[in-house]
Amino acid sequence: RYRVELKTSVVQDLSALGQGEQKQNFSNTGFVSLTIQDSAGGQAVTLVLDSLVPGDSSPIPPDAAKGAAGLKWHGFRQPSGRVNGLQLDGESPVAGAIEPALLELFPPMKPGTKEGQLWTDTTDTDNNGVAVRTVTNFQTSSDSYNGAKVIRLAGAFSSAMSGQQASPQGAVNIEGNGTGANTWLVRPDGTCVSATHSANQNISVSVAQMPEPIPVTVKTEGTATLLK
């Protein structure tokens, strides 16, 4: 069972519309149960949200957070350790608020990886019509957690995005780039006991009705801790 927290800061510069900057800062905390079963060519993973606690200024209403308890995701963990995506059972308007933090529970590292390893990974994903390419440089080292030896996996990444999404105002063109870092502390049996995530994104949003693109800055910080 894990405690996961995701903090988000969004700044939209609406100067082109005569409105100046609009800022949002909010956080959400979830308690999640994880089940892993060996499967052909990897592992089947199931995550169940036990509870969701919206932080100050969170856009999630308390009733919606309460109703999110019991949400279930399924995924497949590859031999590389990576889970490329999670599939939610049913639908929920609040699932996306915590789902990015759930992916941080899976260190993208092969079982048995030792300290002192270096490698680079490139991933391509599609976010509702926006193509995202991420290049990550990984490094392993020896560390300890509660007095026990663990492997520390650190990843520094850069990303680029480009694409178009539909909206009530018409097509929205999105371009941007970002940087960030992840760290995981992993037991010899592959269990993640702790994880952190930070990212900064600079995005340009264009809509035909707007005179100029809108600059948007998004900062995220996430943590995950094994409770038992």
Salt bridges, closest charged atoms under 4 A:
GLU5 OE1 - ARG3 NH1 3.58
ASP50 OD2 - ARG1 NE 2.89
ASP89 OD2 - HIS74 NE2 3.12
GLU104 OE2 - HIS197 ND1 3.93
ASP121 OD2 - ARG82 NH2 2.68
ASP124 OD1 - ARG133 NE 2.68
ASP143 OD2 - ARG152 NH1 3.65
